[in-house]
Amino acid sequence: MANIIMITGEHKNPEAVDHLIKYIYDSPYYREGDSYMTFSYNIAAVINSFELVQKHYNATSGRRVQHIIIGFKDGEVTLNGLSFIAWQAAWFIGQRFQCCYGIHCGSENHSGYDHIHLAVNVISYVDGKKYYEIWDNLWALANYLNQVTKGEFDWNMYMKESNPYTEERLGDGLFNLEKELIKGERL
């Protein structure tokens, strides 16, 4: 069973973009990653790309970044499968919003929790419109992933309230957070 978790709330402090992207790429569980519609694939360039779009559209206050996690049960997907799903999710969101992803194999609390972290610039590089924390965005991503994976997974969608993002630790994955999740209907 595959889970798509939208981390909601917070993400408003000026360091939120920096903290999330560094968490994604600096984790000891990180295996690979990439970015979509950013200057380059390195931490500083991705952060700079997000911030430049926000400055261009005068959107440097309020929510700064969206965090999405796509997680799988033990052995449900290979590293190649994770790479395919991560790239497809980044491509889908990246049609309007800059994003980057990192694949993590394991977490502090569960060595078999393979998952993808996505950081999405909430300001569109196309027209300056916002990416909202709404079920419609989760549904659209889940429907697209269901299509490109040819129905291989049962996609579940959740929303989970975030921590204040004042430190680099952002959470330990689905297994610690289940009781705090708000679940959407299944596809």
Secondary structure, DSSP 8 states (H G I E B T S, - for coil): -EEEEEEES---STTHHHHHHHHHHH-TTEEEEEEESSS-SSHHHHHHHHHHHHHHTT--SS--EEEEEEEE-TTSS-HHHHHHHHHHHHHHHTTTS-EEEEEEE--SS-TT-EEEEEEEESB-TTT--B----HHHHHHHHHHHHHHTTT-S-EEEEEEE----SSS-----HHHHGGG-EE----
